[in-house]
């Protein structure tokens, strides 16, 4: 990637601004799998990894459909009651992005010959990946290859690529093969966090070709899913290039061969359409007909129309989602990269959610984790609320499986899975899976935030209420009352996976309190809907009583909250004898050591202060932050952002800025050496939270829009947008003032806002400015574990 310092000056917002583009050149070919993730394109339904057109070299090929997976059996050395018997893992749909090239009989391969130019660009405004390669074969034949690919945001099933080749000088004989390929080989990875690889997961059912076009239909063996992919082509070639189509069960190939002379060019445009359905639903021929019609329609409209539709969709999204970070071009580019991938990760139509890696890779087996509700939906609720609504409806659609899991665990209500694709629990490691019951409260929190931000009473009275009620029932039935009249949650695992099966995890307890009170409030607001769910006044009273009595452990001697009951009495971790190569600790130390020591994998008590800020005083936040900063090793990409938010709130702005940088650069800099498996969407979402909650001071736990902003010295101006009850609010912060405006509203339209404890109303008539509040003096920066402080900017 070209260093920022070497790039020409840019004007923020201009089409030529490199802060809107992510570039990779021949110097980056040694990190090709990472580039495939970074250049992945998606529309929340179809995902194309950013592999080279010719398919080789590759790190991990992948074409994903949201929810499309195969099932595999789980085995245990010793079986136990309630252990999941099967797991689901994402598998690739047939790849329609392949365009292979032979030059005088030699395959185009950037590892051979001479690469004179190799430039690939992810354009964050156009929503495309563009490629320019000038390559001279080992035999001395030169060609120029260009391509532009997109996965259409407005057209759910459609992806397309426009590809061309021309000689660099002398005439050259070429052969082009545009493949639709099923059952691509995926390399296995020696990492317990990597995906399980299923060889040849697709069984061919139907194929058909006509003219230049064709369709393949396959099914999975165990999960009972059927996938159909159709391709339609446009060919613009000199005379003598006669196309031919070869259709086999796992491959449909369009071939063109001939000689290109100086000044001539061959251009091939491929329009692909994807669909999947349960095997027991649509017949193979009918599913094939659907995708053939979609591919034909896309071709009829043309590639330029797809480009225009992509730009229009992104222009509308960027109106709210864009963040202006004046002062650091590298981080400006990075936050736009983060927001782009959040924009394309979900869809407003239907009931699909967002896996931890989105549709950018097969990491975590393509599972949906608590990351979605805890990190991604808090951002999308503000910048793309219709997408957040779709994700919440997905959780509601899988409520029956959550009820079944609760019954299996002999619990009331619903127990949502720790890891899943189709709604069933897929984690065989129950201390960090089944015991992590906070996922239920995370879902409830997402419902409550969405309702408060949007005012969508229809969702709250319907799917939202049912989610709140069933998760509240879990907490009331799981918890227990002590002789002292306090309510406890024993034997749980909080966000910190280095502390499993603990009692009274503060994060879990406070989130359960919010869940219980939210269910009670929503039931009283919608009594008829609640009655249909069997809720009566006695149950509501029981929820409120449990919420009021939830125990929150606190060490009075140290003056800090205990992450879990007794945590501060445990032995300290021996950081002095822990080397740099010993991280992440889970790969080098037994859990027996991790579970019993004061070492924190990721923000836990700090995350509780971010999510439930009203439960702590300013003094408690400062003491807690300092105590846990010294024990948190950030072996998870989920940690830096919550730490950044609290560091900013208590006044450690340099540390907050560095933590924000770590979160937003997690993938662009491959900080965890795991970007090759797909992007860390929660970390990218966390970067927005670090800016907007950390430096912007946004707080929403009281269902009001409140800001207490402060800027680090490295940032000259920070501007961001968000939606509140259907209105777009734009906030601009400088060292001296905060500016609030409603750019789309008329003069009679207004939104109530709090700034540093002062309420006011901003209308469409004129912006409102307020002075920036003073930053508290936090004293010296608290130490991090040796070698674990984020890199200084």
GIGI-V497464 format. One record per pair of residues at least 24 apart in sequence whose ideal C-beta (glycine too) atoms are under 8 Angstrom apart, sorted by the first residue. I is the first residue (numbers start at 1). J is the second residue. Records with the same first field share a line. If there is no record, write none. Layout:
BEGIN
I=J ; J
END
This chain:
BEGIN
1=25 ; 28 ; 668
4=329 ; 330 ; 333
7=329
10=329
12=324 ; 326 ; 332
15=125
18=329 ; 333
19=329 ; 332 ; 333 ; 336
20=123 ; 124 ; 125 ; 333 ; 336
21=121 ; 122 ; 123 ; 124 ; 333
22=121 ; 122 ; 124 ; 333 ; 337 ; 668
23=119 ; 120 ; 121 ; 122
24=119 ; 120 ; 121
25=118 ; 119 ; 120
26=110 ; 115 ; 117 ; 118
29=57 ; 110 ; 111 ; 118
31=670
32=57 ; 58 ; 59
33=58 ; 59 ; 60 ; 675 ; 676
34=59 ; 667 ; 670 ; 675 ; 676
35=59 ; 120
36=60 ; 61 ; 62 ; 361 ; 676
37=360 ; 361 ; 667 ; 675 ; 676 ; 677 ; 678 ; 679
38=122 ; 337 ; 667 ; 668 ; 675 ; 679
39=120 ; 122 ; 129
40=341 ; 358 ; 359 ; 360 ; 361 ; 678 ; 679
41=127 ; 128 ; 129 ; 149 ; 150 ; 151 ; 159 ; 344
42=151 ; 341 ; 344 ; 345 ; 358 ; 359 ; 360
43=151 ; 152 ; 153 ; 155 ; 156 ; 344 ; 347
44=344 ; 345 ; 346 ; 347 ; 352 ; 354 ; 359 ; 387
45=156 ; 157 ; 274 ; 347 ; 350 ; 352
46=151 ; 156 ; 157 ; 158 ; 159 ; 274 ; 359
47=151 ; 358 ; 359 ; 360
48=97 ; 149 ; 151 ; 159
49=360 ; 361
50=120 ; 122 ; 129
51=97
52=110 ; 131
53=97 ; 98 ; 99 ; 100 ; 131 ; 145 ; 147 ; 149 ; 161 ; 163
54=98 ; 99 ; 100 ; 101 ; 107 ; 108 ; 109
55=95 ; 98 ; 100 ; 179
56=107 ; 109
57=109 ; 110 ; 111
59=187 ; 676
60=186 ; 187 ; 361 ; 362 ; 676 ; 677
61=92 ; 95 ; 184 ; 185 ; 186
62=92 ; 186 ; 361 ; 362
63=92 ; 93 ; 94 ; 95 ; 96 ; 97
64=90 ; 92 ; 93 ; 359 ; 362 ; 366
65=93 ; 227 ; 274 ; 276 ; 359
66=347 ; 352 ; 353 ; 355 ; 359
67=276 ; 352 ; 421 ; 422
68=93 ; 225 ; 227 ; 276
69=220 ; 223 ; 225 ; 366 ; 421 ; 422
70=198 ; 201 ; 220 ; 221 ; 222 ; 223 ; 225
71=220 ; 222 ; 223
72=196 ; 198 ; 222
74=428
76=428
80=430
82=408 ; 409 ; 430 ; 434
83=428 ; 430
84=424 ; 425 ; 426 ; 427 ; 428
86=222 ; 424 ; 426
87=196 ; 365 ; 419 ; 426 ; 427 ; 428
88=223 ; 365 ; 366 ; 367 ; 420 ; 421 ; 422 ; 424 ; 426
89=195 ; 196 ; 198 ; 362 ; 365 ; 366 ; 421
90=195 ; 355 ; 362 ; 365 ; 366 ; 421
91=198 ; 201 ; 202 ; 220
92=184 ; 186 ; 201
93=182 ; 227 ; 229 ; 274 ; 276
94=180 ; 181 ; 182 ; 202 ; 216 ; 218 ; 227 ; 229 ; 250
95=179 ; 180 ; 181 ; 182 ; 184
96=159 ; 180 ; 229 ; 231 ; 270 ; 272 ; 274
97=149 ; 159 ; 161 ; 270 ; 272
98=178 ; 179 ; 180 ; 181
99=147 ; 161 ; 163 ; 176 ; 177 ; 178 ; 179 ; 268 ; 270
100=176 ; 177 ; 178 ; 179
101=143 ; 145 ; 165 ; 174 ; 175 ; 176 ; 177
102=174 ; 175 ; 176 ; 177
103=135 ; 137 ; 141 ; 143 ; 172 ; 173 ; 174
104=137 ; 139 ; 141 ; 172 ; 173 ; 174
105=173
106=137 ; 138 ; 139 ; 141
108=133 ; 135 ; 137 ; 143 ; 145
110=135
112=137 ; 138
113=137 ; 138
116=142
122=337 ; 340
124=314 ; 336 ; 337 ; 340
125=311 ; 314 ; 315 ; 318
126=150 ; 307 ; 310 ; 311 ; 314
127=153 ; 310 ; 311 ; 313 ; 314 ; 340 ; 344
128=307 ; 310
134=168
136=168
141=167 ; 170 ; 172
142=167 ; 168 ; 169 ; 170 ; 172
143=167 ; 168 ; 172 ; 174 ; 260
144=168
148=303 ; 307
150=306 ; 307 ; 310
151=344
152=298 ; 306 ; 309 ; 310
153=309 ; 310 ; 313 ; 314 ; 344
154=309 ; 310 ; 312 ; 313
155=294 ; 298 ; 306 ; 309
156=347 ; 349
157=273 ; 274 ; 275 ; 291 ; 294
158=271 ; 272 ; 273 ; 294 ; 295 ; 298 ; 306
159=272 ; 273 ; 274
160=269 ; 270 ; 271 ; 272 ; 298 ; 303 ; 306
161=269 ; 270
162=267 ; 268 ; 269 ; 303
163=267 ; 268 ; 269 ; 270
164=265 ; 266 ; 267 ; 268
165=260 ; 265 ; 266
166=260 ; 263 ; 264 ; 265 ; 266
167=260 ; 261 ; 262 ; 264
169=262
170=262
171=259 ; 260 ; 261 ; 262
172=259 ; 260
173=257 ; 258 ; 259
174=257 ; 258 ; 259 ; 260 ; 266
175=255 ; 256 ; 257
176=255 ; 256 ; 257 ; 266 ; 268
177=253 ; 254 ; 255
178=231 ; 233 ; 253 ; 254 ; 255 ; 268 ; 270
179=251 ; 252 ; 253
180=214 ; 216 ; 229 ; 231 ; 251 ; 252 ; 253 ; 272
181=250 ; 251
182=216 ; 218 ; 249 ; 250 ; 251
183=250
186=362
189=677
191=674
192=587
193=363 ; 364 ; 674 ; 677
194=362 ; 363 ; 677
195=362 ; 363 ; 364 ; 365 ; 366 ; 677
196=365
202=227 ; 250
204=249 ; 250
205=284
206=284 ; 285 ; 288
207=247 ; 248 ; 249 ; 252
208=247 ; 288
209=245 ; 247 ; 252
211=245
212=243 ; 245 ; 254
213=245 ; 292 ; 295 ; 296
214=245 ; 247 ; 252
215=252 ; 288 ; 291 ; 292
216=247 ; 249 ; 250 ; 252
217=284 ; 285 ; 287 ; 288
219=279 ; 284
223=422
224=278 ; 279 ; 280
225=276 ; 277 ; 278 ; 279
226=276 ; 277 ; 278 ; 279 ; 281 ; 282 ; 284 ; 287
227=274 ; 275 ; 276
228=274 ; 275 ; 276 ; 284 ; 287 ; 288 ; 290 ; 291
229=272 ; 273 ; 274 ; 291
230=272 ; 273 ; 288 ; 291 ; 292 ; 294 ; 295
231=270 ; 271 ; 272 ; 295
232=270 ; 271 ; 292 ; 295 ; 296 ; 298 ; 299
233=268 ; 269 ; 270 ; 271 ; 299
234=268 ; 269 ; 271 ; 299 ; 303
235=266 ; 267 ; 268 ; 269
236=265 ; 266 ; 267 ; 268
237=266 ; 267 ; 268
238=264 ; 266
241=266
269=299 ; 303
271=295 ; 296 ; 298 ; 299 ; 303
273=298
314=343
317=343 ; 383 ; 384
318=343
319=721 ; 728
320=382 ; 383 ; 384 ; 721 ; 722 ; 723 ; 728
321=383 ; 384 ; 721
322=720 ; 721
323=688 ; 691 ; 718 ; 719 ; 720
324=717 ; 718 ; 719 ; 720 ; 732
325=691 ; 715 ; 717 ; 718
326=715 ; 716 ; 717 ; 718
327=714 ; 715 ; 716 ; 717
328=714 ; 715 ; 793
330=665
331=660 ; 661 ; 664 ; 665 ; 793
333=668
334=661 ; 664 ; 665 ; 668 ; 687
335=664 ; 687 ; 688 ; 691
337=667 ; 668 ; 684
338=664 ; 684 ; 685 ; 687 ; 688
339=383 ; 684 ; 688
341=679 ; 681 ; 684
342=376 ; 379 ; 380 ; 383 ; 384 ; 681 ; 684 ; 685 ; 688
343=383 ; 384
345=376 ; 681
346=380 ; 384 ; 387 ; 388 ; 390 ; 391
347=387 ; 390
348=384 ; 386 ; 387 ; 389 ; 390
349=390
350=390
351=390 ; 393 ; 394 ; 396 ; 397
352=390 ; 391 ; 394
353=390 ; 391 ; 394 ; 395
354=391 ; 681
355=421
356=680 ; 681 ; 682
357=677 ; 678 ; 679 ; 680 ; 681
358=678 ; 679 ; 681
360=678 ; 679 ; 681
361=676 ; 677 ; 678 ; 679
362=677 ; 678
363=674 ; 677 ; 678
364=419 ; 677 ; 678
365=419 ; 421 ; 426
366=421
367=419 ; 420 ; 421 ; 426
368=419 ; 420 ; 421
369=418 ; 419
370=418 ; 436 ; 438 ; 439 ; 442
371=638 ; 681 ; 682
372=682
373=439 ; 442 ; 443 ; 445 ; 446
374=442 ; 445 ; 611 ; 638 ; 682
375=638 ; 641 ; 681 ; 682 ; 683 ; 685 ; 686 ; 689
376=681 ; 682 ; 685
377=446 ; 449 ; 450
378=446 ; 449 ; 685 ; 689
379=685 ; 688 ; 689
380=685
381=446 ; 449 ; 450 ; 453 ; 454
382=453 ; 692 ; 722 ; 723 ; 724
383=688 ; 721 ; 722 ; 723
385=450 ; 453 ; 454 ; 456 ; 723
388=446 ; 450
389=450 ; 454 ; 456 ; 459
391=446
392=443 ; 446 ; 447 ; 450 ; 459 ; 463 ; 464 ; 467
393=459 ; 463
395=443 ; 467
396=463 ; 464 ; 466 ; 467
397=423
398=422 ; 423
399=466 ; 467 ; 470
402=470
403=470
406=474
409=434
411=474 ; 477 ; 478
412=473 ; 474 ; 476 ; 477
413=469 ; 470 ; 471 ; 472 ; 473 ; 474 ; 475 ; 476 ; 477
414=440 ; 467 ; 470 ; 471 ; 473 ; 474
415=440 ; 474
416=440 ; 443 ; 471
431=493 ; 500 ; 501 ; 591
432=493 ; 497 ; 500
435=491 ; 492 ; 493 ; 500 ; 501
436=492 ; 493 ; 494
437=474 ; 478 ; 489 ; 492 ; 508
438=492 ; 494 ; 495 ; 505 ; 507 ; 508 ; 511 ; 512
440=471 ; 474 ; 475 ; 515
441=471 ; 475 ; 508 ; 511 ; 512 ; 514 ; 515
442=511
443=467 ; 471
444=468 ; 471 ; 472 ; 511 ; 514 ; 515 ; 518 ; 519
445=511 ; 514 ; 515 ; 518 ; 611
447=518
448=514 ; 518
449=700
451=522
452=700 ; 703
453=700 ; 723 ; 724 ; 725
454=723 ; 725 ; 726
455=725 ; 726
460=522 ; 525 ; 526
461=522 ; 525 ; 526 ; 529
462=529
464=522
465=519 ; 522 ; 523 ; 526 ; 529 ; 530 ; 533
466=533
468=515 ; 518 ; 519 ; 522 ; 523
469=519 ; 522 ; 523 ; 530 ; 533 ; 535
471=515 ; 519
472=515 ; 516 ; 518 ; 519 ; 520 ; 543
473=539
475=512 ; 515 ; 516 ; 546
476=516 ; 539 ; 542 ; 543 ; 546
479=512 ; 546 ; 550
481=549
482=551
485=549
486=549 ; 550 ; 551
487=545 ; 546 ; 549 ; 550 ; 551
488=550 ; 551
489=550
494=563 ; 564 ; 604
495=602 ; 603 ; 604 ; 607 ; 638
496=563 ; 600 ; 601 ; 602 ; 603 ; 604
497=586 ; 601 ; 602 ; 636
498=585 ; 586 ; 591 ; 594 ; 595 ; 597 ; 599 ; 600 ; 601 ; 635
499=563 ; 564 ; 567 ; 594 ; 595 ; 600 ; 604
500=591 ; 595
501=595
502=564 ; 565 ; 567
503=564 ; 565 ; 566
504=551 ; 552 ; 553 ; 564 ; 565
505=563 ; 564 ; 604
506=552 ; 553 ; 561 ; 562 ; 563 ; 564 ; 604 ; 605 ; 608
507=563 ; 604 ; 605 ; 607 ; 608 ; 611
509=550 ; 551 ; 552
510=550 ; 552 ; 608 ; 611 ; 612 ; 615
511=608 ; 611 ; 612
512=547 ; 550
513=547 ; 550 ; 612
514=612 ; 701
516=543 ; 544 ; 546 ; 547
517=543 ; 544 ; 547
519=543
520=544 ; 547
552=615
558=627
559=623
560=620 ; 623 ; 624 ; 627 ; 628
561=605 ; 608 ; 616 ; 620 ; 624
562=605
563=600 ; 604 ; 605 ; 628
567=598
568=598 ; 627
570=596 ; 597 ; 598
571=596 ; 597 ; 598
572=597 ; 598 ; 631
573=597 ; 598 ; 599 ; 631 ; 785
575=785 ; 786
576=786
578=785 ; 786
580=787
583=633 ; 635 ; 788
584=633 ; 635
585=633 ; 635
586=635
598=631
599=631 ; 633 ; 785
600=628 ; 631 ; 632 ; 633
601=632 ; 633 ; 634 ; 635 ; 636 ; 639
602=632 ; 634 ; 635 ; 636 ; 638 ; 639
603=628 ; 632 ; 638 ; 639 ; 642 ; 643
604=628
606=632 ; 642 ; 643 ; 646
607=642
609=646
610=642 ; 645 ; 646 ; 689 ; 693
611=701
612=701
613=649 ; 699 ; 701
614=701 ; 702
618=650 ; 776
621=646 ; 649 ; 650
622=650 ; 651 ; 778
625=650 ; 652 ; 782
626=782
627=782
629=782 ; 783 ; 784
630=782 ; 783 ; 784 ; 785
631=785
632=784 ; 785 ; 788
633=785 ; 788
634=662 ; 788 ; 790
637=663 ; 666 ; 671 ; 672 ; 674 ; 680 ; 682 ; 683
638=682 ; 683 ; 686
640=666 ; 683 ; 686 ; 690 ; 790
641=683 ; 685 ; 686 ; 687 ; 689 ; 690
642=686 ; 689
644=686 ; 690 ; 694
645=689 ; 690 ; 693 ; 694
646=694
647=694
648=690 ; 694 ; 695 ; 697 ; 710 ; 712
649=694 ; 697 ; 708
650=776 ; 778
651=710 ; 775 ; 776 ; 777 ; 778
652=778 ; 781 ; 782
653=695 ; 710 ; 711 ; 712 ; 713 ; 775
654=712 ; 713 ; 781 ; 792
655=781 ; 789 ; 790
656=690 ; 694 ; 695 ; 712
657=712 ; 714 ; 715 ; 793
658=789 ; 790 ; 791 ; 792 ; 793
659=690 ; 790
660=687 ; 690 ; 691 ; 694 ; 695
661=790 ; 791 ; 793
662=790 ; 791
663=687 ; 690
664=690
688=720
691=718 ; 720
692=720 ; 722
695=733
696=720 ; 731 ; 733
697=756
698=722
704=752 ; 754
705=729 ; 751 ; 752 ; 753 ; 754
706=753 ; 754 ; 755
707=731 ; 738 ; 753 ; 754 ; 755 ; 756
708=755 ; 756 ; 757 ; 773
709=733 ; 738 ; 755 ; 756 ; 772 ; 773
710=772 ; 773 ; 775
711=735 ; 772
714=793
724=751
725=751
727=751
729=753 ; 762
733=772
734=772
735=772
736=771 ; 772
737=769 ; 770 ; 771 ; 772
738=769 ; 770 ; 771 ; 772
739=767 ; 768 ; 769
740=767 ; 768 ; 769 ; 770
741=766 ; 767 ; 768
END
